[in-house]
Amino acid sequence: MTVKTDDGAMPGEYRVTVSKTVDEGATTTTAQFDMAAPAKPAKYKSVIPQKYSKPETSGLTATVKKGGPNKADLVLTE
């Protein structure tokens, strides 16, 4: 049996994406719970500019080195 101990990305240069969303409309709090009225579905809003959510437009990269340690300091300019 072979045990793999090198989990993670292969060494190389990678394009990076970043995203974060917040819930803007869920209505499932105790005070608003009503069996007769269906809960409003969650509505999510991005809090980071959309350009960072796609590898083609983010402009962000990170290099993975064999044996590490690997750290990426990402700077979002918008």
N, CA, C and O atoms as CSV, one atom per row, in Angstrom:
chain,resi,resn,atom,element,x,y,z
A,1,MET,N,N,0.845,-1.176,0.000
A,1,MET,CA,C,0.000,0.000,0.000
A,1,MET,C,C,0.890,1.239,0.000
A,1,MET,O,O,1.847,1.327,0.769
A,2,THR,N,N,0.569,2.181,-0.859
A,2,THR,CA,C,1.307,3.436,-0.935
A,2,THR,C,C,0.520,4.518,-0.214
A,2,THR,O,O,-0.677,4.682,-0.450
A,3,VAL,N,N,1.185,5.251,0.660
A,3,VAL,CA,C,0.544,6.352,1.389
A,3,VAL,C,C,1.068,7.658,0.827
A,3,VAL,O,O,2.278,7.885,0.784
A,4,LYS,N,N,0.157,8.516,0.399
A,4,LYS,CA,C,0.538,9.810,-0.158
A,4,LYS,C,C,0.657,10.820,0.979
A,4,LYS,O,O,-0.276,10.990,1.764
A,5,THR,N,N,1.801,11.485,1.065
A,5,THR,CA,C,2.014,12.452,2.151
A,5,THR,C,C,2.222,13.863,1.645
A,5,THR,O,O,2.470,14.767,2.443
A,6,ASP,N,N,2.128,14.083,0.330
A,6,ASP,CA,C,2.374,15.420,-0.211
A,6,ASP,C,C,1.078,16.028,-0.747
A,6,ASP,O,O,0.968,16.325,-1.937
A,7,ASP,N,N,0.112,16.208,0.132
A,7,ASP,CA,C,-1.166,16.818,-0.256
A,7,ASP,C,C,-0.961,18.256,-0.692
A,7,ASP,O,O,0.007,18.903,-0.294
A,8,GLY,N,N,-1.865,18.746,-1.504
A,8,GLY,CA,C,-1.830,20.149,-1.890
A,8,GLY,C,C,-1.514,20.331,-3.364
A,8,GLY,O,O,-1.463,19.368,-4.130
A,9,ALA,N,N,-1.306,21.575,-3.742
A,9,ALA,CA,C,-1.045,21.931,-5.138
A,9,ALA,C,C,0.362,21.529,-5.549
A,9,ALA,O,O,1.283,21.517,-4.733
A,10,MET,N,N,0.511,21.208,-6.792
A,10,MET,CA,C,1.823,20.910,-7.362
A,10,MET,C,C,2.622,22.213,-7.435
A,10,MET,O,O,2.030,23.285,-7.556
A,11,PRO,N,N,3.943,22.142,-7.364
A,11,PRO,CA,C,4.752,23.349,-7.496
A,11,PRO,C,C,4.471,24.053,-8.818
A,11,PRO,O,O,4.254,23.408,-9.844
A,12,GLY,N,N,4.479,25.377,-8.781
A,12,GLY,CA,C,4.241,26.160,-9.991
A,12,GLY,C,C,3.600,27.490,-9.681
A,12,GLY,O,O,3.376,27.840,-8.522
A,13,GLU,N,N,3.308,28.225,-10.733
A,13,GLU,CA,C,2.667,29.544,-10.645
A,13,GLU,C,C,1.176,29.359,-10.906
A,13,GLU,O,O,0.788,28.677,-11.855
A,14,TYR,N,N,0.346,29.964,-10.066
A,14,TYR,CA,C,-1.108,29.816,-10.181
A,14,TYR,C,C,-1.800,31.170,-10.208
A,14,TYR,O,O,-1.379,32.109,-9.532
A,15,ARG,N,N,-2.876,31.259,-11.004
A,15,ARG,CA,C,-3.752,32.424,-10.933
A,15,ARG,C,C,-4.689,32.199,-9.756
A,15,ARG,O,O,-5.147,31.080,-9.524
A,16,VAL,N,N,-4.971,33.259,-9.017
A,16,VAL,CA,C,-5.727,33.156,-7.768
A,16,VAL,C,C,-7.025,33.948,-7.876
A,16,VAL,O,O,-7.069,35.014,-8.489
A,17,THR,N,N,-8.076,33.411,-7.273
A,17,THR,CA,C,-9.337,34.134,-7.163
A,17,THR,C,C,-9.684,34.327,-5.694
A,17,THR,O,O,-9.259,33.558,-4.832
A,18,VAL,N,N,-10.464,35.367,-5.424
A,18,VAL,CA,C,-10.906,35.668,-4.063
A,18,VAL,C,C,-12.382,36.044,-4.142
A,18,VAL,O,O,-12.796,36.802,-5.020
A,19,SER,N,N,-13.166,35.507,-3.219
A,19,SER,CA,C,-14.575,35.909,-3.164
A,19,SER,C,C,-15.068,35.858,-1.726
A,19,SER,O,O,-14.572,35.087,-0.903
A,20,LYS,N,N,-16.049,36.694,-1.448
A,20,LYS,CA,C,-16.712,36.677,-0.150
A,20,LYS,C,C,-18.112,37.231,-0.353
A,20,LYS,O,O,-18.294,38.266,-0.994
A,21,THR,N,N,-19.092,36.539,0.193
A,21,THR,CA,C,-20.470,37.002,0.095
A,21,THR,C,C,-21.078,37.105,1.481
A,21,THR,O,O,-20.643,36.438,2.420
A,22,VAL,N,N,-22.096,37.955,1.592
A,22,VAL,CA,C,-22.854,38.073,2.831
A,22,VAL,C,C,-24.327,37.847,2.508
A,22,VAL,O,O,-24.790,38.154,1.409
A,23,ASP,N,N,-25.042,37.316,3.463
A,23,ASP,CA,C,-26.470,37.060,3.317
A,23,ASP,C,C,-27.218,38.357,3.603
A,23,ASP,O,O,-27.075,38.947,4.674
A,24,GLU,N,N,-28.019,38.793,2.630
A,24,GLU,CA,C,-28.745,40.061,2.771
A,24,GLU,C,C,-30.239,39.907,2.985
A,24,GLU,O,O,-30.942,40.917,3.035
A,25,GLY,N,N,-30.755,38.700,3.112
A,25,GLY,CA,C,-32.205,38.677,3.170
A,25,GLY,C,C,-32.858,37.447,3.754
A,25,GLY,O,O,-34.065,37.279,3.583
A,26,ALA,N,N,-32.150,36.597,4.418
A,26,ALA,CA,C,-32.794,35.427,4.999
A,26,ALA,C,C,-33.728,35.857,6.116
A,26,ALA,O,O,-33.414,36.762,6.889
A,27,THR,N,N,-34.869,35.207,6.197
A,27,THR,CA,C,-35.834,35.556,7.247
A,27,THR,C,C,-36.162,34.313,8.066
A,27,THR,O,O,-37.286,33.811,8.030
A,28,THR,N,N,-35.185,33.833,8.792
A,28,THR,CA,C,-35.419,32.631,9.589
A,28,THR,C,C,-35.143,32.866,11.067
A,28,THR,O,O,-34.900,31.915,11.809
A,29,THR,N,N,-35.177,34.123,11.502
A,29,THR,CA,C,-34.975,34.391,12.921
A,29,THR,C,C,-36.214,33.971,13.696
A,29,THR,O,O,-37.295,33.869,13.115
A,30,THR,N,N,-36.083,33.727,14.981
A,30,THR,CA,C,-37.192,33.261,15.808
A,30,THR,C,C,-38.363,34.237,15.775
A,30,THR,O,O,-39.517,33.813,15.708
A,31,ALA,N,N,-38.085,35.516,15.822
A,31,ALA,CA,C,-39.159,36.518,15.847
A,31,ALA,C,C,-39.951,36.542,14.552
A,31,ALA,O,O,-41.120,36.928,14.555
A,32,GLN,N,N,-39.338,36.137,13.444
A,32,GLN,CA,C,-40.020,36.209,12.150
A,32,GLN,C,C,-40.569,34.858,11.708
A,32,GLN,O,O,-41.162,34.767,10.633
A,33,PHE,N,N,-40.393,33.820,12.495
A,33,PHE,CA,C,-40.819,32.486,12.090
A,33,PHE,C,C,-42.332,32.392,12.097
A,33,PHE,O,O,-42.972,32.673,13.111
A,34,ASP,N,N,-42.913,31.995,10.959
A,34,ASP,CA,C,-44.360,31.870,10.830
A,34,ASP,C,C,-44.638,30.738,9.854
A,34,ASP,O,O,-44.263,30.822,8.684
A,35,MET,N,N,-45.288,29.683,10.319
A,35,MET,CA,C,-45.548,28.524,9.456
A,35,MET,C,C,-46.427,28.876,8.263
A,35,MET,O,O,-46.336,28.205,7.234
A,36,ALA,N,N,-47.268,29.893,8.355
A,36,ALA,CA,C,-48.169,30.245,7.262
A,36,ALA,C,C,-47.435,30.988,6.144
A,36,ALA,O,O,-47.861,30.935,4.990
A,37,ALA,N,N,-46.373,31.659,6.458
A,37,ALA,CA,C,-45.635,32.422,5.453
A,37,ALA,C,C,-44.277,31.771,5.220
A,37,ALA,O,O,-43.498,31.602,6.158
A,38,PRO,N,N,-43.992,31.403,3.969
A,38,PRO,CA,C,-42.691,30.781,3.703
A,38,PRO,C,C,-41.548,31.770,3.945
A,38,PRO,O,O,-41.685,32.972,3.719
A,39,ALA,N,N,-40.451,31.247,4.397
A,39,ALA,CA,C,-39.270,32.089,4.623
A,39,ALA,C,C,-38.769,32.634,3.287
A,39,ALA,O,O,-38.816,31.958,2.260
A,40,LYS,N,N,-38.296,33.854,3.333
A,40,LYS,CA,C,-37.699,34.462,2.154
A,40,LYS,C,C,-36.374,33.759,1.868
A,40,LYS,O,O,-35.598,33.524,2.795
A,41,PRO,N,N,-36.094,33.416,0.602
A,41,PRO,CA,C,-34.812,32.766,0.328
A,41,PRO,C,C,-33.648,33.715,0.591
A,41,PRO,O,O,-33.784,34.935,0.490
A,42,ALA,N,N,-32.528,33.142,0.923
A,42,ALA,CA,C,-31.339,33.951,1.171
A,42,ALA,C,C,-30.936,34.682,-0.102
A,42,ALA,O,O,-31.034,34.135,-1.200
A,43,LYS,N,N,-30.491,35.901,0.051
A,43,LYS,CA,C,-30.001,36.701,-1.065
A,43,LYS,C,C,-28.565,37.081,-0.713
A,43,LYS,O,O,-28.307,37.702,0.318
A,44,TYR,N,N,-27.652,36.702,-1.573
A,44,TYR,CA,C,-26.242,36.927,-1.282
A,44,TYR,C,C,-25.685,38.081,-2.100
A,44,TYR,O,O,-26.024,38.254,-3.270
A,45,LYS,N,N,-24.829,38.865,-1.465
A,45,LYS,CA,C,-24.193,40.004,-2.110
A,45,LYS,C,C,-22.683,39.844,-1.973
A,45,LYS,O,O,-22.179,39.522,-0.898
A,46,SER,N,N,-21.970,40.071,-3.070
A,46,SER,CA,C,-20.517,40.012,-3.038
A,46,SER,C,C,-19.996,41.270,-2.357
A,46,SER,O,O,-20.465,42.372,-2.643
A,47,VAL,N,N,-19.028,41.111,-1.455
A,47,VAL,CA,C,-18.437,42.260,-0.767
A,47,VAL,C,C,-17.028,42.563,-1.293
A,47,VAL,O,O,-16.352,43.464,-0.798
A,48,ILE,N,N,-16.603,41.808,-2.290
A,48,ILE,CA,C,-15.318,42.028,-2.955
A,48,ILE,C,C,-15.626,42.272,-4.430
A,48,ILE,O,O,-16.487,41.592,-4.988
A,49,PRO,N,N,-14.949,43.219,-5.079
A,49,PRO,CA,C,-15.228,43.462,-6.506
A,49,PRO,C,C,-15.194,42.170,-7.330
A,49,PRO,O,O,-14.317,41.326,-7.141
A,50,GLN,N,N,-16.157,42.027,-8.242
A,50,GLN,CA,C,-16.328,40.817,-9.043
A,50,GLN,C,C,-15.075,40.433,-9.831
A,50,GLN,O,O,-14.861,39.253,-10.108
A,51,LYS,N,N,-14.252,41.409,-10.194
A,51,LYS,CA,C,-13.065,41.082,-11.002
A,51,LYS,C,C,-12.165,40.067,-10.300
A,51,LYS,O,O,-11.455,39.312,-10.964
A,52,TYR,N,N,-12.186,40.039,-8.977
A,52,TYR,CA,C,-11.335,39.119,-8.230
A,52,TYR,C,C,-11.891,37.692,-8.185
A,52,TYR,O,O,-11.205,36.785,-7.712
A,53,SER,N,N,-13.103,37.478,-8.660
A,53,SER,CA,C,-13.721,36.149,-8.591
A,53,SER,C,C,-13.416,35.275,-9.808
A,53,SER,O,O,-13.818,34.112,-9.848
A,54,LYS,N,N,-12.709,35.823,-10.802
A,54,LYS,CA,C,-12.376,35.053,-12.004
A,54,LYS,C,C,-10.875,35.064,-12.237
A,54,LYS,O,O,-10.245,36.117,-12.137
A,55,PRO,N,N,-10.286,33.906,-12.547
A,55,PRO,CA,C,-8.836,33.865,-12.763
A,55,PRO,C,C,-8.385,34.738,-13.935
A,55,PRO,O,O,-7.258,35.233,-13.948
A,56,GLU,N,N,-9.262,34.923,-14.912
A,56,GLU,CA,C,-8.908,35.717,-16.092
A,56,GLU,C,C,-8.820,37.213,-15.792
A,56,GLU,O,O,-8.147,37.947,-16.515
A,57,THR,N,N,-9.490,37.670,-14.739
A,57,THR,CA,C,-9.549,39.107,-14.472
A,57,THR,C,C,-8.978,39.530,-13.127
A,57,THR,O,O,-8.841,40.726,-12.870
A,58,SER,N,N,-8.643,38.580,-12.268
A,58,SER,CA,C,-8.203,38.963,-10.921
A,58,SER,C,C,-6.839,39.648,-10.910
A,58,SER,O,O,-6.608,40.552,-10.108
A,59,GLY,N,N,-5.943,39.230,-11.785
A,59,GLY,CA,C,-4.594,39.786,-11.779
A,59,GLY,C,C,-3.754,39.280,-10.621
A,59,GLY,O,O,-2.633,39.748,-10.421
A,60,LEU,N,N,-4.276,38.334,-9.858
A,60,LEU,CA,C,-3.574,37.805,-8.684
A,60,LEU,C,C,-2.902,36.475,-9.012
A,60,LEU,O,O,-3.479,35.632,-9.699
A,61,THR,N,N,-1.682,36.297,-8.517
A,61,THR,CA,C,-0.972,35.039,-8.726
A,61,THR,C,C,-0.297,34.613,-7.425
A,61,THR,O,O,-0.080,35.417,-6.519
A,62,ALA,N,N,0.020,33.348,-7.366
A,62,ALA,CA,C,0.766,32.804,-6.227
A,62,ALA,C,C,1.679,31.702,-6.745
A,62,ALA,O,O,1.327,30.976,-7.675
A,63,THR,N,N,2.847,31.587,-6.139
A,63,THR,CA,C,3.800,30.550,-6.509
A,63,THR,C,C,3.852,29.505,-5.411
A,63,THR,O,O,4.004,29.830,-4.233
A,64,VAL,N,N,3.723,28.243,-5.810
A,64,VAL,CA,C,3.837,27.130,-4.874
A,64,VAL,C,C,5.219,26.521,-5.075
A,64,VAL,O,O,5.574,26.100,-6.176
A,65,LYS,N,N,5.999,26.481,-3.981
A,65,LYS,CA,C,7.341,25.898,-4.015
A,65,LYS,C,C,7.296,24.504,-3.418
A,65,LYS,O,O,6.582,24.258,-2.446
A,66,LYS,N,N,8.051,23.605,-3.995
A,66,LYS,CA,C,8.121,22.242,-3.459
A,66,LYS,C,C,8.732,22.288,-2.062
A,66,LYS,O,O,9.757,22.934,-1.849
A,67,GLY,N,N,8.117,21.618,-1.135
A,67,GLY,CA,C,8.629,21.557,0.222
A,67,GLY,C,C,8.253,22.726,1.102
A,67,GLY,O,O,8.469,22.678,2.313
A,68,GLY,N,N,7.684,23.794,0.516
A,68,GLY,CA,C,7.194,24.940,1.270
A,68,GLY,C,C,8.260,25.583,2.129
A,68,GLY,O,O,9.438,25.310,1.903
A,69,PRO,N,N,7.939,26.394,3.072
A,69,PRO,CA,C,6.567,26.820,3.334
A,69,PRO,C,C,6.061,27.723,2.217
A,69,PRO,O,O,6.837,28.418,1.561
A,70,ASN,N,N,4.773,27.703,2.017
A,70,ASN,CA,C,4.148,28.513,0.974
A,70,ASN,C,C,3.171,29.481,1.609
A,70,ASN,O,O,2.312,29.095,2.402
A,71,LYS,N,N,3.317,30.740,1.249
A,71,LYS,CA,C,2.448,31.787,1.770
A,71,LYS,C,C,2.166,32.759,0.638
A,71,LYS,O,O,3.061,33.084,-0.143
A,72,ALA,N,N,0.933,33.222,0.547
A,72,ALA,CA,C,0.567,34.181,-0.499
A,72,ALA,C,C,-0.034,35.414,0.180
A,72,ALA,O,O,-1.055,35.325,0.862
A,73,ASP,N,N,0.613,36.558,-0.016
A,73,ASP,CA,C,0.059,37.823,0.460
A,73,ASP,C,C,-0.644,38.466,-0.715
A,73,ASP,O,O,0.004,38.914,-1.661
A,74,LEU,N,N,-1.958,38.514,-0.664
A,74,LEU,CA,C,-2.751,39.043,-1.775
A,74,LEU,C,C,-3.177,40.465,-1.458
A,74,LEU,O,O,-3.670,40.743,-0.365
A,75,VAL,N,N,-2.987,41.370,-2.421
A,75,VAL,CA,C,-3.357,42.764,-2.244
A,75,VAL,C,C,-4.495,43.073,-3.223
A,75,VAL,O,O,-4.321,42.995,-4.439
A,76,LEU,N,N,-5.658,43.423,-2.674
A,76,LEU,CA,C,-6.793,43.823,-3.494
A,76,LEU,C,C,-6.786,45.341,-3.573
A,76,LEU,O,O,-6.865,46.018,-2.548
A,77,THR,N,N,-6.693,45.880,-4.783
A,77,THR,CA,C,-6.506,47.313,-4.940
A,77,THR,C,C,-7.796,48.093,-5.120
A,77,THR,O,O,-7.769,49.323,-5.124
A,78,GLU,N,N,-8.899,47.426,-5.265
A,78,GLU,CA,C,-10.183,48.130,-5.403
A,78,GLU,C,C,-11.009,47.938,-4.162
A,78,GLU,O,O,-12.125,48.450,-4.078
